[in-house]
Amino acid sequence: MNRFLLGLLGLVLLLAGGAAVAVHFGVVPRVDRDAALVPGTALPPTWVLVVVAAAAVVLALLCLRWLLAQVPRRKVASWRWAEEAGATRLSSSTAAAPFAEEVAAYPGVRKVDAELTGPRTAPNLALVVRAHGDADLRGIRRRIDDEGLPRLREALETPDLRATVEFRVAAAKAGARVR
């Protein structure tokens, strides 16, 4: 929906700009390009200009904030274990990838995105599970809790690993009917 609205807004702005250029060059026969845009020539009160300028600045800042939110910021954490034999360094994305592949192999699951955040001593796992419309979400969650997470906790040696699971369900197949 976000892309659709942006495309629609872009199309409207493009048409408005094209119309303004057409009027400027006298291409539109019913519009006099030298005519006043609004009746009267008096300036509005100063407070109106200040309010319009302030609103424009606020709108520009909101647009910049939205634009910055569109830039992906995937900061990959790196965990380090130091022992007598040496040190081991592991990126959190490398640690989460096999777990995501395992969960993606569960019945009814289409795709899984897994991200480990936080320090190695108290990590958090964020899962986004994209499932088919007819998938057993409780069964998938139960299997994640009973099979996948215990193995990941053991592999990472982090018994306090907390997980957040978000399910995104795709529409059922076109030929399937709900009864």
Secondary structure, 3 states (H helix, E strand, C coil): CHHHHHHHHHHHHHHHHHHHHHHHCCCCCCCCCCCCCCCCCCCCCHHHHHHHHHHHHHHHHHHHHHHHHCCCCCCCCEEEEEECCEEEEEEHHHHHHHHHHHHHCCCCEEEEEEEEECCCCCCEEEEEEEECCCCCHHHHHHHHHHHHHHHHHHHHCCCCCEEEEEEEECCCCCCCCCC
